[in-house]
Amino acid sequence: MKLVDRHIALRMLGNFILLFALLYLFAVVIDVILNLDVFSKIAKSKLDENAGIFSHVFAVIRVALGYHIPQFFQFYAWLWGILAIGAMAFTVTQMSRHRELVALLAGGWNLQRVAMPLILVACLLGSIQVLNQELVLPRLAPLLLRNHDQAGQPGVHSFPVPITVDSNSRLLQAASFDPVTSTLGQLSFIERSPEGLAVRRIRAESAVWDQGRRGWILEDGVAIELDRDEGGPARAMRPVDQTFVETDLSPRLLLMKRHGSLSGMLSVAQLLDLLDGPETRESASLRRSLWNRFVAIGVNILILMVAMPFFLDRLPTGLLKRTVSCAALVLPLYIVAAAVMLMPIPGVSSMVGVFLPLVVLMPLGFARFAWLNT
């Protein structure tokens, strides 16, 4: 039995690797063709004026690979579930075509027993996604946030920080923020009273984040108190030196406000670190992202169990008919589950919204598995 289980599992893994490689290479080739001018321009800027055509071609290849290799891991995170269903379908269809299922059924196996190695492979692929999410994607996050114009750069470009509120109702505005060096330029903090009136203004030429003290170390920073008489305008008092500002507006949080997809690339430890501070407007989305990564694995495995009876059958039928019937059920399930897990539902807490698809799919998945026509 172990030999048969190993044969089924290895065949499904081989089909998964083949499908993943073909789809990834197809996506990369199409993207390179569509953005060849951008990659060529970036490669040309890195070469000498006297560089030959072969040097230019190799430089374009290096830029394209530098942009797309990090995308490999994000591609896996997005598509491992649907590709696992495709690998299962091809594996079962091959076994049915070569009458291997007939031999197993004649030997006393039932279809639930045949399905166990397929489910275990899906669990293995989900475990790989956990490692990918915790160890790889957080390190590659600065590269994954780049657009095509930023290929060849170590991270996203600097961007201005609009007026942003921290958990203490303090306002931050900066002319530039460099995510690579975690540096703010031409920044100002405005502290406000409970009524929302400005009572203190802090300005600095630049600031660097201090993770240990959870705040910004200011360079040439000054603070100006604003004295308000009753019914009169605010008066600026004498400026005093200011070297540090404690706030929850960390570089990671500023980058997440700019690029909302960053939360899906952070590890559990990084999300917990953000949630460890005071409550912010992003806390609900951070909690949703924290639990989504684990619930999504269960959802993918349950949808695989829902799709399995379309292909795992005693009688061989056409792959096209089975695929169309499977897609008609599985694709809406994926779309609805993703929408419920990722988007807030009015009147429903973020935790309930995340676990709702898992609760609904669990009885459906086990029922489909138990009703295999064996």
N, C-alpha and C positions, 0 to 999 in steps of 0.2 A: 504493500500500500504506500509506503514512503517513497518508493521509486516512482509510482504513478503520480503521487502528489508533487514530487519534485519535477516531473516531466511537465505537468500542467502549469505549475508556477513559473518555471523557466520559459515556457512558451509564451505565457502572458507577459512576462517581463521583456522578452525579446520583441514582442509586438508593440509594447508600450514604447520601448526605446526607438524602434523604427518609426512609429507614428510621430513621436516627439521630435526626432531629428528631421524628418521630412517637413513637418509643419514649421519648425523653427527656421530651417534653412530657406524655405519658401518665403517666410515673412522677412528674413534678413535680405534676401536677394531683391525682393520687391522694394523694400525700404531704401536699399543702396541705390537702386536704379532711379527712384523718385528723387533722391537727395544727393545725387552724384555731384552736381554743381557745388553744393554746400561743402561736401567733403573735399572736393578738389581745391576749392578756395582756401580752406583751412590748411590743407597739406602744402599748398603753394606758399603760404605765409611762413611756414616752418623751414623752407628750403632756401638755399642760396640762389641768387639770380642766375648763376651759371649751371645750375643743376640740370641734368639730362632728363629725357622722357622716362627712362626706366626708374630713375630716382623719384620722379614725380608719381609714377604708378605705385611704387612700393610705399610711398608716403601716404597716398590715398588709402591703400589697403590697411596700413597701420592705424590711420584715423578711424576708418570704418570699423575695424575690429575693436579698437579701444572704446568705441561707442556701443557696439552691439554685444560684446562678450558679457558685460554686467547685466544686460537685458536677458541673458540666458536664464538666470536664476529667478527673475521676476516673471518670465514667461512660464517657468515651471509652477510658480505659485499661482498663477492665474488659471492654468489649463490642465493641471495634473488630474483633476477629478473627471472632466469630460473625456480626456484621453484614456483614462483607466477604463471607462465604459467602452470606448472604441477598441482597446486592446482585448477586453473580455469578449466582445462580439467577434472579433477576428479569430481568437483562440477557440471559442466554442464552435464557430462555423467550420474551421479547419478540422476539428475533431469529428464533427458530424459528417463532413464530406468524405473523410477517410474511414468512416465507420468505427472510429475509436469509441464513440459513445455507445454504439450497439454492443461492442465487446464488453465495455464496463457494465452495462445494464445486464447483459447475459451472465456476467460474473458475480452478480448479486449486489452491485452498487446501485444506490438510488441517486437521483439528480441533486438532492441536497448535499450528498457526500461529494459529488463531483464539483459542486459550487464552492466547497470550503477552501480549497487552495486559491481560487480566484478572489475570494473575500480576504484571505490572508495577505495576498499580494497587494490588494487595495489598502489594507492597513499598513503594510510596509511603505507604500508610496506616501501615505499620510504621515508616517513617522519621519520620512525624509523631508517632507514639507515643514515639519516642526523644527528640525535642525536647520533647514534653509532659512526659516523665519527668525530663528533665535541667533544664529551664528553668522550667516552670510549677508542677508539683506540689510541689517543695521550698518554693517561696514561699507556696503556699496551704496547706501542711501544718497550721499552727495552726488555720485555718478549717475544714479537712476533718475534724479530730478532734472538733469540737463536736457535741453532741447538740442536739435540738430546743429544750431548755430554755435553751441557751446561744446561741441565734440572736441576732444583733445585737451580740455580744461580739467583741473582736478576737482571741480565742483561747479555749482551754479554761480552765476555772476552776482556781483553786489547789486543791491536794490534799495531804494529808499523805504523807510519805515513810516507809514502814515500814523496819525494819532491813534495810539493803542492804549487801552486801559488795563492796568494790572489789578490784582485782587484787593489792593488797598485804595482803589479809585484814583491812583496816581496815573497821570498821562505821560506817555513817552512818544517823542517824535525825533527822527534822525534823518539826516540827509542821505546816509548810506549805511548799509550793513553788509559786511563781508562774511558769508557763512564759513568760508575756508579757514579764516583766521579768528573767527568769532569776535569781530571788532566793529564797533559803532563809530560813525564819523559825524561831527557837527550835530550833537544830540542835545536834547533838553527834556528835563522832567518837570512836570507841574504838579505840585501837591495841592489837594483841594480840601475844603472844609466839608462837614457832613451836608451842608446846603449846596455843595457843588461849586463854591466860589474859590478861585485861586488864592492860596495863602503863601505859597513859596515856589520859587522857580530855580531850577538847577541847570546850569549850562556847562558844556565841556567840549573841547576840540575832538576828543576821541575817548573811547572806553573799551576795556577788555574784560571779558567775563571771568569771574573767579568762582569755580565750581564749589570749592570748599566753603566759602562764605556765602555762596548763592546770591551774588550781586555783581555790579559793574564797578571796576576800578577806573576812576576818572582821571584823565590827563588835563591839567589846567582847568579843573572844575571850580566853579564859583556858585554859591547859593545866595539868592536875594529874597529876603522876607518882604512880604507885601502887607503893609499896615492899612487897615480899613477903619476909618471913622464912621460912625453911624450916619448913614445918608450921604456920605462923601465918597469920592473916588479913591481907588487904591493908591498908596504911596510906596515907592520902592525904598527900602532901607539900605544901609551900607552893605555891599557884598562881602561875603566871607568865603574862605576856601572850603571846598568840599572834595573829598578824595574817594568816597565810596557811596554807592546807593544800593541798598538791599531791596530786591524785587523778585517776583516769580517770572518775569519776562526774560527767560533764558534764551540763548541762541536757538536751542531746539524748538522752543515754543514760538519764537518769532518766525523761524523757518516754516513751521507747521501752519501758522496763520497765512503765510504767503503761498505755500504748497500744501493743500489739504491732504494729498495722498501720502505725505510723510508718515502719518500715524500708522498706516498699514505696513510700513517698513521697519518700525521700531521693535525692539525686543520687549519681552515682558518686564525685564528689569528697568528699561528706559521708560516704559509707560508708567510703571509704579513710581518711579522717581518723579515724573511729572504730576502724578496724582497725589504724591506725598505732600505737596505744597498746599497752599490755601485753595479753596474752591474757585474755579474760573469758569468762564463760559464754555471752554472746550472740555470740561470734565466729563460731560455726558458722552461726547463723541469718543473720548479717550477710553472710557469704560466699555463702550460698544466695540471699539477696535480691539481691546484687550481680550474680550471673550469671543469675538468673531472668529479669530484664528483657530480656536479649538472646536467651536461649534461647526465651522465649515468642514472640518475633517469628518465629523460624524454625518453631516448632511450629504457629503459626497459619497460616503460608503453606503448610506441608506438609499440614495438614488441609484447607485449601482445595483443594489438588491432589487429595487423596483424594476430596473431595466433587464435584469437577468432572465426572467421567464420568456422574454421575446425571442431569445436566441437559444436558451438551454431547453431543448425539447427532445422527446423521443424520436420524432419523425423529422427528417431533414426537409427544410423548405428553403425558398429563395432568400438570399441575403438582402436583396433590395426591399422586398416586402416587409421583412422583419425590421430593417433599419428605418423605413418610413413610419411604421407603427410605433417604434420605440421613440423616434424623434418627436412625434406628435404628443407624447406624454412627458418625456424627460425634459425637453427644452422649456416648456412652460413651467415645470417644477423648478428648474434652475433659475429662471427669470424671477419668479415670484419669491422664492427663498432668498435670493440675493437682494431683492428690493426690500423685503421685510427686515433683513439683517442689517442692511447698510443705512437705510433711511429712517429717521424718527417717525413714529406713528402718533398722531395727536391723541392724547388721553392714555397712551400706553407707555410705561416706563421703558428706558433703553434696555434694561436687563431682560424684561419680558419679551420685547421685540426680537432680541438676539436669539433666545432659546425657543421662540414660538415655532419656527420651521422644524427644528429638531423634534419637538413634541408631536407635531402633526405627522411628520414623515416616519417616525419610529413605528407606530402600528401598521402603517401602509407598507413599509419595507419588509417587516417581519411577516406580514400576511402574504405578500407576494412571494417571499422565500418559502413559506410553508405550503403554498398552493402550487408549487412546481409540479407539473403533470408528469409524475414518475411511475 
